[in-house]
Amino acid sequence: MISSWIQFVRQYGPVARNDNMYDETIQRSARRAGIAPLNFEHPAQREVLMCFTQDTCDPVSVVLTGTAGDGKTHLCRQVWQALAGEPEAWASDSPYLNLVFAYPKDRKLWPDSKDASLYRRVTIHFIRDLSGWAPQQGLPWEPEKEALLQRLCRSLFDPSSDEVFLIAANDGQLIEAWRRLSDSEYVIKARQLFEDLLVEDQQCKEGIRLRLFNLSRWSSAVLFDRCHSAFVGHAGWQQCYEGVPGENEAFGPKCPIRHNYELLKTPLVTSRLRALIELCDHNGFHLPIRQLLLLLSNAVLGHPDCKDHLMRSMDVPKLIEKGTVSKGSLFNNILGGNLSENRRQSITVFDYLDRNSEILLGSVAFIVNPTITVGAEGDAVFTRYDQSILNDNEDYSVGGFVEVELTNNLKVRAAGGYQWIDFDHNFVTFNFGPFLFTVPDQKNLEQYYVNGLIAHRINATIGQTVSAGHENQLGVNSNYITLNYVRHTLTWNLIRNTLLSTEFFYEDAKESGGFAGVFSPVPLGTPEHFHRIGGAITLGYQLTPHVTLGVRYQGTSKDSNLLLRDYNQNRVSVDGTYSF
């Protein structure tokens, strides 16, 4: 199982593949290996599904655009599955598919009766890869394909049409494809509509039967949270611990893959990595899902001396024997240090991270005995913003850590040190319409950090983790934020095929100053001090080898010292996953 899982995770890393067929390649690899692929709900998924499923009585056409790897094909597949499309048809290589679905004739309310006379049959056309379906540059459209797009253009402006379309197209392909269509009244109107929606960053216009989702507009940090949770929480990692691997074997105590995976789960590494992704957002650099999964896969498996610069199970004993485990450090892999310079610059996520900050990371570990590891860690981060809202800064930290495997089922990690951040100014700027205000803030930070993690596998069916810490992060409304936190997660496998997990967290945070309180009756620059407490419960059930059902509730309450900054949030989500 260890070999199969690690080989599967490599598929998400920087290996050669046909990017136009990325989603299909991953799904096929998962089927062959008998492994559930990494899966989570895209932030746009519910809105896209509501355009076609029984949430609507009158479906509309949808265009999914964005950069390569934003999840367009994945969302198309979710719609296909929700409408009971045949799995065999989707598994084909054809970029065009269609199916027929019944909707109410009155377009207002779903009838209680199944009488066929109360329904109309609507054809839903799927063009899941416009670039693979459209003719190559310089070649004319095939008559059948051009006729279909002409019908699409007409349907957008015809409220009585019984045809809708779902099209996935990378940035630029959509407009280019429509420019190559023969002009007609509706083609001209559709072409202008697409341009207006993209330029004005809108999803729809009144009276037109179209929703356009530009997936590149979603926050990379939000996508990272979902990617990270799906990656580190996948059952494949837990199965690697089973069977008690030998000391020098894959996922044994000395395995660099295991060490990197456990580091990636720690709150400190997670928060620092998320802060880098947030910097990309603030600087206008969007990272699609494919790049975020590549980052995580490379962080855990990267090693410059292995095939494709990614470790396999068979590589681990050799690396331990040669004493080159340190070359596969997560801190080196996060920025693509395991790759050649040319390869690194060709990969979006490493190119973006290199633009945003100059980062020096280092750690040294000493294995006292097979169960105790001690070491030192440090970093230097030089952040430069393209815009002058927040301040450029230099961030240094140095500290030590200790990792102890008390038993086979109980592991403890503790780390602590000191952090210095120097910002360019003792203020941040705030835009309000045409006006620009300066708001007081702290220019320097000198403070300690400390964090700890306890991972306890209580028995074969129950496991828990407890983490706590005090850390300082770059702020969004201010120069920095100081955060104290406690988090607890409990996972239960009490019933066959059923997984129950509970989560609890408490956060006490204080901003350094900034503009969070500009609408509060307090002096400018008053820092926000807030508490957040929350919990979640998740229930998952594997109905069949291919179908998994889940329901999750999360409640969060925030109490702030500033006006309009408190909130209570309740979120319930229900999901179903089908793995081919």
C-alpha positions as CSV (number, residue, x, y, z in Angstrom):
1,M,0.0,0.0,0.0
2,I,2.8,2.4,0.9
3,S,4.4,2.1,-2.6
4,S,1.1,2.5,-4.4
5,W,0.1,5.6,-2.4
6,I,3.4,7.3,-2.8
7,Q,3.5,6.5,-6.5
8,F,0.0,8.0,-6.8
9,V,1.0,11.2,-4.9
10,R,3.9,11.6,-7.4
11,Q,1.2,12.1,-10.1
12,Y,0.3,15.5,-8.5
13,G,4.0,16.6,-8.5
14,P,6.2,18.2,-11.2
15,V,6.2,15.2,-13.6
16,A,5.7,15.3,-17.4
17,R,2.1,14.9,-18.4
18,N,-0.5,16.1,-20.9
19,D,-1.9,19.0,-19.0
20,N,-5.0,19.2,-21.2
21,M,-6.0,15.7,-19.8
22,Y,-4.8,16.3,-16.2
23,D,-8.1,15.5,-14.5
24,E,-8.7,12.5,-16.6
25,T,-5.1,11.2,-16.0
26,I,-5.5,11.5,-12.2
27,Q,-8.8,9.7,-12.3
28,R,-7.5,6.9,-14.3
29,S,-4.4,6.5,-12.1
30,A,-6.7,6.4,-9.1
31,R,-8.8,3.7,-10.6
32,R,-5.8,1.6,-11.5
33,A,-4.3,1.9,-8.0
34,G,-7.6,1.4,-6.2
35,I,-7.1,4.7,-4.4
36,A,-9.5,7.5,-3.9
37,P,-8.1,10.7,-5.5
38,L,-7.6,13.9,-3.5
39,N,-11.1,15.5,-3.4
40,F,-12.7,18.6,-2.0
41,E,-15.4,21.0,-2.9
42,H,-14.4,23.8,-5.1
43,P,-15.7,27.2,-3.8
44,A,-17.7,27.6,-7.0
45,Q,-19.1,24.1,-7.1
46,R,-22.5,24.7,-5.5
47,E,-23.2,27.7,-7.7
48,V,-22.3,25.8,-10.9
49,L,-24.4,22.8,-9.9
50,M,-27.4,25.0,-9.1
51,C,-27.5,26.1,-12.8
52,F,-28.3,22.6,-13.9
53,T,-29.6,20.4,-11.1
54,Q,-33.1,20.3,-9.5
55,D,-32.2,23.5,-7.6
56,T,-33.4,25.2,-10.7
57,C,-36.5,24.9,-12.8
58,D,-35.0,26.7,-15.8
59,P,-31.3,25.9,-16.5
60,V,-29.0,28.3,-18.1
61,S,-25.7,27.9,-20.0
62,V,-22.4,28.1,-18.0
63,V,-18.9,29.1,-19.2
64,L,-16.0,28.1,-16.9
65,T,-12.9,30.1,-17.7
66,G,-9.6,30.6,-15.9
67,T,-6.0,29.5,-16.1
68,A,-5.0,25.8,-16.7
69,G,-5.5,23.8,-13.5
70,D,-8.2,25.9,-12.0
71,G,-10.6,23.0,-11.8
72,K,-12.8,23.5,-14.9
73,T,-12.8,19.9,-16.0
74,H,-13.4,18.8,-12.5
75,L,-16.5,21.0,-12.2
76,C,-17.8,19.7,-15.5
77,R,-17.5,16.2,-14.2
78,Q,-19.4,17.1,-11.1
79,V,-22.3,18.4,-13.2
80,W,-22.2,15.3,-15.4
81,Q,-22.4,13.1,-12.3
82,A,-25.1,15.1,-10.7
83,L,-27.3,14.7,-13.8
84,A,-26.6,10.9,-13.9
85,G,-24.4,11.0,-16.9
86,E,-22.9,7.6,-17.9
87,P,-19.4,7.1,-16.3
88,E,-18.2,5.2,-19.4
89,A,-19.0,8.2,-21.6
90,W,-17.1,10.6,-19.4
91,A,-14.1,8.3,-19.3
92,S,-13.8,8.6,-23.1
93,D,-11.3,11.0,-24.7
94,S,-14.0,13.1,-26.5
95,P,-14.0,16.7,-25.4
96,Y,-17.7,16.9,-26.4
97,L,-20.6,15.1,-24.7
98,N,-24.3,15.7,-24.2
99,L,-27.2,14.3,-22.3
100,V,-30.9,15.0,-21.9
101,F,-32.5,16.0,-18.6
102,A,-36.2,16.7,-17.8
103,Y,-37.2,20.1,-16.3
104,P,-40.7,21.5,-15.5
105,K,-42.6,22.9,-18.5
106,D,-43.8,25.9,-16.5
107,R,-40.1,26.8,-15.6
108,K,-41.3,28.0,-12.1
109,L,-41.9,25.0,-9.8
110,W,-41.1,21.3,-9.8
111,P,-44.4,19.3,-9.9
112,D,-45.2,16.7,-7.4
113,S,-46.2,14.3,-10.1
114,K,-44.0,12.3,-12.4
115,D,-46.4,12.7,-15.3
116,A,-44.2,13.1,-18.4
117,S,-46.5,15.7,-19.9
118,L,-45.5,18.2,-17.1
119,Y,-41.9,18.1,-18.2
120,R,-39.8,19.3,-21.1
121,R,-36.6,17.6,-22.3
122,V,-33.6,19.9,-22.3
123,T,-30.3,18.9,-24.1
124,I,-27.2,19.8,-22.1
125,H,-24.1,20.1,-24.3
126,F,-20.7,19.6,-22.5
127,I,-17.6,21.0,-24.2
128,R,-15.2,20.1,-21.4
129,D,-12.1,21.3,-23.3
130,L,-12.7,24.0,-25.8
131,S,-9.1,24.0,-27.0
132,G,-9.2,20.3,-27.8
133,W,-12.6,20.7,-29.6
134,A,-11.9,23.8,-31.6
135,P,-9.9,23.6,-34.9
136,Q,-6.2,24.5,-34.7
137,Q,-5.2,28.0,-35.4
138,G,-5.5,28.8,-39.1
139,L,-7.9,26.0,-39.9
140,P,-11.7,26.6,-40.5
141,W,-14.4,25.4,-38.2
142,E,-16.0,22.1,-39.1
143,P,-19.6,22.8,-40.2
144,E,-21.2,20.7,-37.5
145,K,-19.2,22.3,-34.7
146,E,-19.8,25.9,-36.0
147,A,-23.5,25.1,-36.3
148,L,-23.5,24.0,-32.6
149,L,-21.9,27.2,-31.4
150,Q,-24.3,29.2,-33.5
151,R,-27.1,27.5,-31.7
152,L,-25.4,28.3,-28.4
153,C,-25.3,32.0,-29.3
154,R,-29.0,32.0,-30.2
155,S,-30.0,30.1,-27.0
156,L,-28.5,32.7,-24.8
157,F,-31.0,35.3,-26.0
158,D,-34.0,32.9,-26.5
159,P,-35.9,32.2,-23.3
160,S,-37.8,29.4,-24.9
161,S,-34.7,27.4,-26.0
162,D,-34.5,23.8,-24.9
163,E,-30.7,23.7,-25.2
164,V,-28.1,24.8,-22.6
165,F,-24.3,24.5,-22.7
166,L,-21.5,23.9,-20.3
167,I,-18.1,25.1,-21.7
168,A,-14.7,24.9,-20.1
169,A,-12.1,27.2,-21.7
170,N,-8.7,28.6,-20.6
171,D,-8.1,32.3,-20.5
172,G,-8.0,33.8,-24.0
173,Q,-9.4,30.7,-25.7
174,L,-13.0,31.7,-25.3
175,I,-12.7,35.1,-27.0
176,E,-10.3,33.7,-29.7
177,A,-12.8,30.9,-30.5
178,W,-15.7,33.3,-31.0
179,R,-13.6,35.7,-33.1
180,R,-13.1,32.8,-35.5
181,L,-16.8,32.1,-35.9
182,S,-18.7,33.5,-38.9
183,D,-20.5,36.7,-38.0
184,S,-24.3,36.5,-37.3
185,E,-26.6,38.6,-35.2
186,Y,-26.3,36.3,-32.2
187,V,-22.5,35.5,-32.6
188,I,-21.8,39.3,-32.5
189,K,-24.0,39.7,-29.4
190,A,-22.4,36.7,-27.7
191,R,-18.9,37.8,-28.5
192,Q,-19.6,41.2,-27.0
193,L,-21.3,39.6,-24.0
194,F,-18.2,37.5,-23.2
195,E,-15.9,40.4,-23.5
196,D,-18.0,42.6,-21.2
197,L,-18.4,39.9,-18.5
198,L,-14.6,39.3,-18.5
199,V,-13.6,42.9,-18.5
200,E,-16.2,44.0,-15.9
201,D,-15.6,40.9,-13.8
202,Q,-19.2,39.9,-13.8
203,Q,-21.0,36.6,-13.9
204,C,-24.2,37.5,-15.7
205,K,-26.4,40.1,-17.2
206,E,-30.1,40.5,-16.7
207,G,-32.3,38.8,-19.2
208,I,-29.5,36.6,-20.7
209,R,-29.4,32.9,-20.0
210,L,-25.7,32.6,-19.1
211,R,-23.5,32.5,-16.1
212,L,-19.7,33.0,-16.5
213,F,-17.4,31.8,-13.8
214,N,-13.9,33.0,-13.9
215,L,-12.2,30.5,-11.6
216,S,-9.0,32.6,-11.5
217,R,-10.9,35.1,-9.3
218,W,-11.0,32.8,-6.4
219,S,-8.6,33.4,-3.6
220,S,-5.5,31.2,-3.8
221,A,-5.3,31.1,0.0
222,V,-8.9,29.7,0.2
223,L,-8.0,27.1,-2.4
224,F,-4.8,26.3,-0.5
225,D,-6.8,25.6,2.7
226,R,-8.9,23.1,0.9
227,C,-6.0,21.5,-1.0
228,H,-3.9,21.2,2.2
229,S,-6.8,19.6,4.2
230,A,-7.5,17.1,1.5
231,F,-3.8,16.3,1.0
232,V,-2.7,15.8,4.7
233,G,-6.0,14.3,5.7
234,H,-6.2,11.6,3.0
235,A,-6.6,8.1,4.4
236,G,-3.6,6.9,2.3
237,W,-1.2,8.5,4.7
238,Q,-2.7,6.8,7.7
239,Q,-2.5,3.5,6.0
240,C,1.3,4.1,5.5
241,Y,1.7,4.0,9.3
242,E,0.1,0.6,9.5
243,G,2.2,-2.5,9.5
244,V,5.0,-0.8,11.5
245,P,7.5,-0.2,8.7
246,G,11.2,-1.0,9.4
247,E,13.5,1.8,10.6
248,N,15.1,2.2,7.1
249,E,12.1,1.4,5.1
250,A,9.6,3.8,3.4
251,F,7.6,5.6,6.1
252,G,9.8,4.2,8.8
253,P,11.2,6.4,11.6
254,K,14.1,7.6,9.4
255,C,12.1,8.1,6.2
256,P,12.3,11.6,4.8
257,I,8.9,11.3,3.2
258,R,7.3,10.6,6.6
259,H,9.3,13.4,8.2
260,N,8.2,15.9,5.5
261,Y,4.6,14.8,5.8
262,E,4.6,15.3,9.5
263,L,6.2,18.7,9.2
264,L,3.6,19.7,6.6
265,K,0.9,19.0,9.1
266,T,2.3,21.2,11.8
267,P,0.6,24.6,12.5
268,L,3.8,26.6,12.1
269,V,4.6,25.2,8.6
270,T,1.0,25.4,7.5
271,S,0.6,29.0,8.6
272,R,3.9,30.1,7.1
273,L,3.1,28.4,3.8
274,R,-0.4,29.9,3.7
275,A,1.1,33.4,4.4
276,L,3.2,33.0,1.2
277,I,0.1,32.1,-0.7
278,E,-1.7,35.1,0.7
279,L,1.2,37.3,-0.5
280,C,0.6,35.9,-4.0
281,D,-3.1,37.0,-3.7
282,H,-2.2,40.5,-2.5
283,N,0.2,40.9,-5.4
284,G,-2.3,39.7,-8.0
285,F,-0.7,36.3,-8.7
286,H,-3.3,33.6,-8.9
287,L,-2.3,30.0,-8.1
288,P,-4.6,27.4,-9.5
289,I,-5.5,24.1,-7.7
290,R,-3.1,22.1,-9.9
291,Q,-0.2,24.3,-8.9
292,L,-1.1,24.1,-5.2
293,L,-1.3,20.3,-5.2
294,L,2.0,20.3,-7.1
295,L,3.5,22.4,-4.3
296,L,2.3,20.0,-1.6
297,S,3.4,16.9,-3.5
298,N,6.8,18.3,-4.2
299,A,7.2,19.5,-0.6
300,V,6.8,15.9,0.7
301,L,8.4,13.9,-2.0
302,G,11.1,16.2,-3.5
303,H,14.7,15.0,-3.7
304,P,17.3,16.2,-6.3
305,D,18.9,12.7,-6.6
306,C,15.7,10.8,-7.5
307,K,13.9,10.1,-10.8
308,D,11.8,13.2,-11.7
309,H,13.4,14.7,-8.5
310,L,10.6,13.0,-6.5
311,M,11.1,10.1,-4.1
312,R,9.6,6.7,-4.5
313,S,9.3,4.0,-1.9
314,M,12.3,2.1,-3.4
315,D,14.5,5.2,-3.1
316,V,14.2,5.6,0.7
317,P,16.5,2.8,1.9
318,K,19.2,3.9,-0.6
319,L,19.0,7.6,0.5
320,I,19.3,6.6,4.2
321,E,22.2,4.3,3.4
322,K,24.0,7.1,1.4
323,G,23.3,9.7,4.1
324,T,21.6,12.1,1.7
325,V,18.2,12.3,3.4
326,S,18.8,16.0,4.2
327,K,18.7,16.9,0.5
328,G,15.0,16.0,0.5
329,S,14.1,18.5,3.3
330,L,10.6,20.0,3.1
331,F,12.1,23.5,3.7
332,N,14.2,23.1,0.5
333,N,11.4,21.5,-1.5
334,I,8.8,24.2,-0.7
335,L,10.5,26.6,-3.1
336,G,11.5,23.9,-5.6
337,G,15.0,23.6,-4.4
338,N,15.0,19.9,-5.5
339,L,14.5,21.0,-9.1
340,S,16.9,22.5,-11.7
341,E,16.7,26.2,-12.1
342,N,15.2,26.0,-15.6
343,R,12.6,23.5,-14.4
344,R,11.8,25.6,-11.3
345,Q,11.3,28.8,-13.4
346,S,8.9,26.9,-15.7
347,I,6.5,26.0,-12.9
348,T,4.1,28.8,-12.0
349,V,3.9,28.2,-8.2
350,F,7.7,28.3,-7.7
351,D,8.1,31.3,-10.1
352,Y,5.4,33.2,-8.2
353,L,6.8,32.4,-4.7
354,D,10.3,33.5,-5.9
355,R,8.8,36.8,-7.1
356,N,7.0,37.6,-3.9
357,S,9.8,37.0,-1.3
358,E,13.4,36.1,-1.0
359,I,13.4,33.3,1.5
360,L,16.2,31.5,3.3
361,L,15.2,28.4,5.3
362,G,17.4,26.1,7.2
363,S,17.3,23.4,9.8
364,V,19.7,20.9,11.3
365,A,18.6,17.8,13.1
366,F,20.5,15.4,15.4
367,I,19.0,11.9,16.0
368,V,19.8,11.3,19.7
369,N,18.4,7.8,19.5
370,P,15.7,6.1,17.3
371,T,12.9,7.9,19.3
372,I,14.4,11.4,20.0
373,T,15.4,14.0,17.5
374,V,16.6,17.5,18.4
375,G,17.6,20.4,16.1
376,A,17.7,24.0,15.3
377,E,15.7,25.9,12.7
378,G,15.8,29.4,11.2
379,D,14.6,31.5,8.4
380,A,14.9,34.9,6.8
381,V,12.0,36.2,4.6
382,F,12.3,39.4,2.6
383,T,8.8,40.5,1.4
384,R,8.3,43.1,-1.3
385,Y,4.8,44.3,-2.3
386,D,3.9,45.6,-5.7
387,Q,1.4,48.0,-4.2
388,S,1.9,50.3,-1.3
389,I,-1.1,49.3,0.9
390,L,1.1,47.1,3.2
391,N,4.8,47.6,4.0
392,D,7.8,45.8,2.6
393,N,9.5,44.0,5.4
394,E,12.4,41.7,6.5
395,D,11.5,38.8,8.8
396,Y,14.0,36.7,10.7
397,S,13.5,33.9,13.1
398,V,15.7,31.4,14.9
399,G,14.9,28.6,17.3
400,G,15.1,24.9,18.2
401,F,12.8,21.9,18.2
402,V,12.6,18.4,19.7
403,E,10.6,15.5,18.4
404,V,10.0,12.5,20.7
405,E,8.3,9.2,19.8
406,L,7.2,8.2,23.3
407,T,5.5,5.0,22.0
408,N,4.5,3.7,18.6
409,N,1.2,5.5,19.2
410,L,2.3,8.7,20.9
411,K,4.4,11.4,19.3
412,V,5.3,14.8,20.6
413,R,6.9,17.8,18.9
414,A,7.8,21.1,20.5
415,A,9.5,24.1,19.0
416,G,10.3,27.6,20.1
417,G,12.5,30.6,19.3
418,Y,12.7,34.3,18.6
419,Q,11.4,36.4,15.7
420,W,12.3,39.9,14.4
421,I,10.3,41.8,11.7
422,D,11.4,45.2,10.4
423,F,8.8,47.1,8.3
424,D,9.5,50.0,6.1
425,H,7.0,52.4,7.8
426,N,5.1,52.8,11.0
427,F,1.8,53.2,9.1
428,V,-0.3,51.4,6.4
429,T,-2.4,53.0,3.8
430,F,-6.2,52.7,3.3
431,N,-8.0,53.5,0.1
432,F,-11.5,54.9,0.3
433,G,-12.8,55.9,-3.1
434,P,-10.5,58.5,-4.6
435,F,-8.9,59.2,-1.2
436,L,-5.8,57.6,0.3
437,F,-5.4,57.7,4.1
438,T,-2.4,56.7,6.2
439,V,-3.2,54.7,9.4
440,P,-0.7,54.3,12.3
441,D,0.9,50.9,12.9
442,Q,3.9,49.3,14.6
443,K,7.2,49.5,12.6
444,N,9.1,46.7,14.3
445,L,8.4,43.4,16.0
446,E,10.7,41.5,18.4
447,Q,8.9,38.6,20.1
448,Y,9.2,34.9,20.8
449,Y,7.3,32.1,19.2
450,V,6.5,28.6,20.5
451,N,4.3,25.8,19.3
452,G,3.7,22.1,20.2
453,L,1.9,19.2,18.7
454,I,0.8,15.9,20.3
455,A,-0.3,13.1,18.1
456,H,-1.9,10.2,19.9
457,R,-3.2,7.0,18.3
458,I,-5.4,5.8,21.1
459,N,-6.2,2.5,19.6
460,A,-6.8,1.0,16.1
461,T,-9.9,3.0,15.7
462,I,-9.4,6.3,17.5
463,G,-6.7,9.0,17.0
464,Q,-6.3,12.5,18.2
465,T,-4.0,15.5,17.8
466,V,-3.6,18.5,20.0
467,S,-1.7,21.6,19.0
468,A,-1.1,24.9,20.7
469,G,1.2,27.9,20.0
470,H,2.1,31.5,20.1
471,E,3.2,33.0,16.8
472,N,3.4,36.2,14.7
473,Q,2.2,36.4,11.1
474,L,2.1,39.1,8.5
475,G,-1.2,40.9,8.6
476,V,-3.9,41.7,6.0
477,N,-5.2,44.8,7.7
478,S,-2.0,45.7,9.5
479,N,1.7,45.1,9.5
480,Y,1.4,41.9,11.7
481,I,-0.9,39.9,13.9
482,T,0.1,38.1,17.1
483,L,-1.8,34.8,17.5
484,N,-2.3,32.4,20.4
485,Y,-4.2,29.2,19.5
486,V,-5.3,25.8,20.7
487,R,-6.6,23.2,18.4
488,H,-7.9,19.6,18.9
489,T,-8.9,17.0,16.4
490,L,-10.4,13.6,17.2
491,T,-10.9,10.9,14.6
492,W,-13.1,7.9,15.1
493,N,-13.2,4.7,13.0
494,L,-15.6,2.8,15.3
495,I,-17.9,1.4,12.6
496,R,-16.8,-0.2,9.4
497,N,-16.7,2.2,6.4
498,T,-17.7,5.1,8.7
499,L,-15.4,8.0,9.8
500,L,-16.4,10.5,12.5
501,S,-14.1,13.4,13.3
502,T,-14.5,16.4,15.7
503,E,-12.6,19.6,15.8
504,F,-12.2,22.4,18.3
505,F,-10.2,25.6,18.2
506,Y,-9.7,28.7,20.2
507,E,-7.7,31.8,19.0
508,D,-6.7,34.9,20.8
509,A,-5.3,37.4,18.3
510,K,-4.2,41.0,18.2
511,E,-3.3,43.2,15.2
512,S,-0.4,45.5,15.4
513,G,-2.5,48.5,14.3
514,G,-3.8,49.1,10.8
515,F,-7.1,50.0,9.3
516,A,-9.5,47.3,10.7
517,G,-11.0,50.0,13.0
518,V,-11.5,52.8,10.5
519,F,-15.3,52.5,10.8
520,S,-15.2,52.3,14.7
521,P,-15.4,55.2,17.1
522,V,-11.8,54.7,18.2
523,P,-8.6,56.6,17.2
524,L,-7.1,55.6,13.9
525,G,-4.6,52.8,14.2
526,T,-6.4,51.2,17.2
527,P,-5.4,47.5,16.9
528,E,-8.1,44.9,16.6
529,H,-8.1,42.4,19.5
530,F,-10.4,39.5,18.9
531,H,-11.2,36.0,20.1
532,R,-12.4,33.2,17.9
533,I,-13.8,30.0,19.2
534,G,-15.3,27.2,17.2
535,G,-15.8,23.6,16.5
536,A,-16.8,21.2,13.8
537,I,-18.1,17.6,13.4
538,T,-17.7,15.6,10.3
539,L,-19.3,12.3,9.4
540,G,-18.3,10.3,6.4
541,Y,-19.6,7.0,5.1
542,Q,-18.2,4.8,2.4
543,L,-21.5,3.5,0.8
544,T,-19.8,1.4,-1.9
545,P,-16.2,1.0,-3.0
546,H,-16.8,4.0,-5.3
547,V,-19.3,6.2,-3.4
548,T,-18.6,8.2,-0.2
549,L,-21.1,10.4,1.5
550,G,-20.4,13.1,4.0
551,V,-21.9,15.8,6.2
552,R,-20.1,18.5,8.2
553,Y,-21.2,21.2,10.6
554,Q,-18.9,24.0,11.7
555,G,-19.7,26.8,14.1
556,T,-17.5,29.8,14.7
557,S,-17.9,32.8,16.9
558,K,-15.8,35.9,16.8
559,D,-15.7,38.6,19.5
560,S,-13.8,41.8,18.6
561,N,-13.1,45.1,20.3
562,L,-14.0,47.0,17.1
563,L,-17.4,47.9,15.7
564,L,-18.9,45.7,13.0
565,R,-16.1,43.1,13.4
566,D,-18.0,40.5,15.5
567,Y,-19.8,37.6,13.9
568,N,-21.4,34.2,14.5
569,Q,-21.1,31.7,11.7
570,N,-22.8,28.4,11.2
571,R,-21.9,26.3,8.2
572,V,-23.5,23.0,7.1
573,S,-22.2,21.1,4.1
574,V,-23.3,17.8,2.6
575,D,-21.3,16.1,-0.1
576,G,-21.2,12.9,-2.1
577,T,-18.1,11.6,-4.0
578,Y,-18.0,9.0,-6.7
579,S,-14.5,7.6,-7.5
580,F,-14.2,5.7,-10.8
